[in-house]
Amino acid sequence: MYHFLLGVSANVLYRWPSQHLVVIGVTGTTGKTTTTYLIAEMLRGAGFKVGYTSTAMFSDGNTDWINNKKMTMIGRLFTHKMLRKMVNNGCQYAIIETSSEGIVQYRHRFISYDMALITSLYPEHIESHGSFENYKESKGMLFAHLKDCKTKYVDAKGFVRRAEGIKKLSLERVKNHYC
């Protein structure tokens, strides 16, 4: 219950920031940080403003800096605060490196993901998850979470818009899917 309430509180405190971004979650045993950075750079190269959180680096869309927290997926307050900074800085995309520990502690809850991908999966973190089956299940929770996330629409410039009150024909639907 603690993790749930903290997630709700962070989301409300920072005014539902992930609903204003196309959010990509990256999970897996290895390769998460590299994949997060490569996706960010590809999107930047395509002309989009991007923020991200990863084991190695953070970016709020304006500034990149080293992650000195020694954690892959920082707590809910930090993550939602970062997402709000990204929105305030005009980002269209957020990439969140999403760890199995973060998933088990529901740090991914109340983040409206649009896409999720897994880089690899092999036995690791057995001591904290109890078994490889539990580890796989924790990764699967991110993908199951996608079906609960709201559909978003983007305008011609790539900014997320709510469908209410806007002609849906002028918007592109962001499809919730996984890779």
VMD Tcl script that draws the C-alpha trace (Angstrom):
set ca {
  {0.00 0.00 0.00}
  {2.93 2.33 0.78}
  {4.28 2.13 -2.78}
  {0.82 2.67 -4.26}
  {0.13 5.78 -2.15}
  {3.56 7.23 -2.87}
  {2.97 6.73 -6.60}
  {-0.44 8.43 -6.49}
  {0.94 11.30 -4.42}
  {3.88 11.89 -6.78}
  {1.59 11.84 -9.81}
  {-0.83 14.34 -8.28}
  {1.93 16.57 -6.87}
  {3.55 16.91 -10.30}
  {0.21 17.16 -12.16}
  {0.17 13.94 -14.21}
  {3.27 14.74 -16.27}
  {3.46 11.49 -18.24}
  {0.08 12.23 -19.83}
  {1.76 15.07 -21.74}
  {4.65 13.03 -23.17}
  {5.12 9.98 -25.36}
  {6.72 7.66 -22.79}
  {8.97 4.77 -23.76}
  {10.00 2.22 -21.12}
  {13.18 0.22 -21.61}
  {13.70 -2.93 -19.55}
  {15.90 -6.02 -19.74}
  {18.81 -7.73 -18.04}
  {21.50 -5.86 -19.96}
  {21.56 -3.13 -22.58}
  {18.94 -0.85 -21.00}
  {21.18 2.18 -20.58}
  {22.68 1.97 -24.06}
  {19.26 1.46 -25.63}
  {17.78 4.38 -23.70}
  {20.58 6.68 -24.85}
  {20.41 5.49 -28.49}
  {16.64 6.01 -28.66}
  {17.05 9.50 -27.19}
  {19.74 10.40 -29.71}
  {17.73 9.03 -32.65}
  {14.68 11.05 -31.61}
  {16.83 14.15 -31.10}
  {18.33 13.61 -34.53}
  {14.81 13.49 -35.96}
  {14.15 16.93 -34.46}
  {12.25 16.01 -31.30}
  {12.97 17.26 -27.80}
  {13.67 14.31 -25.51}
  {14.31 13.67 -21.84}
  {15.35 10.43 -20.17}
  {16.28 8.69 -16.96}
  {18.85 5.89 -16.95}
  {21.44 4.18 -14.80}
  {24.20 6.39 -16.22}
  {22.57 9.71 -17.13}
  {19.56 11.96 -16.73}
  {18.20 14.54 -19.14}
  {15.38 17.02 -18.63}
  {15.44 17.99 -22.31}
  {17.67 21.00 -21.71}
  {20.51 19.57 -19.64}
  {22.13 16.13 -19.45}
  {23.93 15.08 -16.26}
  {25.44 11.99 -14.67}
  {23.25 9.82 -12.45}
  {24.99 9.95 -9.09}
  {22.09 8.20 -7.30}
  {23.54 4.71 -7.95}
  {20.06 3.43 -8.91}
  {18.51 2.60 -12.25}
  {14.94 3.64 -11.54}
  {14.91 6.33 -8.90}
  {11.88 6.71 -6.62}
  {8.47 7.92 -7.69}
  {8.88 11.52 -6.53}
  {12.12 11.93 -8.46}
  {10.74 10.26 -11.59}
  {7.54 12.33 -11.66}
  {9.53 15.49 -10.91}
  {11.81 14.68 -13.86}
  {8.81 14.04 -16.10}
  {7.33 17.40 -15.07}
  {10.65 19.13 -15.88}
  {10.59 17.45 -19.29}
  {7.06 18.75 -19.93}
  {7.99 22.25 -18.74}
  {11.06 22.19 -21.00}
  {8.97 21.35 -24.06}
  {9.90 17.68 -24.45}
  {7.73 15.49 -26.63}
  {9.33 12.17 -25.59}
  {10.49 10.65 -22.32}
  {12.50 7.44 -22.15}
  {12.55 5.71 -18.79}
  {14.95 2.89 -18.02}
  {12.63 0.66 -16.05}
  {14.29 -1.89 -13.75}
  {12.80 -5.08 -12.35}
  {13.30 -3.72 -8.82}
  {11.42 -0.56 -9.80}
  {8.61 -2.62 -11.28}
  {8.28 -4.85 -8.20}
  {8.11 -1.70 -6.05}
  {5.47 -0.24 -8.40}
  {7.63 2.73 -9.42}
  {6.22 2.33 -12.95}
  {2.65 2.77 -11.72}
  {0.99 6.08 -12.53}
  {3.36 6.59 -15.46}
  {1.38 6.54 -18.68}
  {3.69 4.50 -20.91}
  {3.06 4.33 -24.64}
  {5.70 1.79 -25.59}
  {7.88 -0.70 -23.80}
  {10.75 -2.81 -25.03}
  {12.92 -5.51 -23.56}
  {16.58 -5.71 -24.48}
  {17.43 -9.15 -23.06}
  {16.36 -11.59 -20.41}
  {18.52 -14.07 -18.54}
  {18.95 -15.09 -14.89}
  {20.03 -12.15 -12.76}
  {18.88 -10.55 -9.50}
  {17.73 -13.98 -8.30}
  {18.68 -13.01 -4.74}
  {16.18 -10.15 -4.69}
  {13.45 -11.82 -6.77}
  {13.74 -15.34 -5.34}
  {13.75 -17.13 -8.70}
  {14.19 -16.59 -12.42}
  {10.42 -17.09 -12.81}
  {9.75 -14.20 -10.42}
  {12.32 -12.09 -12.27}
  {10.57 -12.78 -15.62}
  {7.19 -12.00 -14.06}
  {8.48 -8.65 -12.79}
  {9.53 -7.72 -16.33}
  {6.14 -8.85 -17.63}
  {4.39 -6.46 -15.25}
  {5.63 -3.50 -17.31}
  {4.06 -4.92 -20.47}
  {0.82 -5.76 -18.66}
  {0.76 -2.15 -17.42}
  {0.61 -0.87 -21.02}
  {-3.00 -1.99 -21.40}
  {-4.00 0.29 -18.50}
  {-2.31 3.37 -19.96}
  {-4.41 6.03 -21.68}
  {-4.34 6.47 -25.43}
  {-2.59 9.68 -26.43}
  {-2.64 11.71 -29.61}
  {0.15 13.84 -31.04}
  {-0.11 16.89 -33.26}
  {2.02 17.57 -36.34}
  {4.88 18.87 -34.17}
  {4.91 15.77 -31.98}
  {3.31 17.27 -28.88}
  {0.86 15.13 -26.95}
  {-2.71 16.39 -26.96}
  {-5.83 15.17 -25.25}
  {-8.45 13.89 -27.63}
  {-11.25 15.81 -25.92}
  {-12.27 18.98 -27.74}
  {-9.85 18.48 -30.62}
  {-10.65 17.03 -33.99}
  {-9.23 13.54 -33.88}
  {-8.69 13.63 -37.64}
  {-5.97 16.26 -37.19}
  {-4.06 14.12 -34.69}
  {-1.98 10.96 -34.88}
  {-2.82 8.24 -32.35}
  {0.07 6.92 -30.27}
  {-0.43 3.18 -30.07}
  {0.39 1.35 -26.87}
  {2.63 -1.53 -27.87}
  {5.71 -3.48 -26.97}
  {8.84 -4.71 -28.70}
}
mol new
graphics top color blue
foreach p $ca { graphics top sphere $p radius 0.5 }
foreach p [lrange $ca 0 end-1] q [lrange $ca 1 end] { graphics top cylinder $p $q radius 0.2 }
display resetview
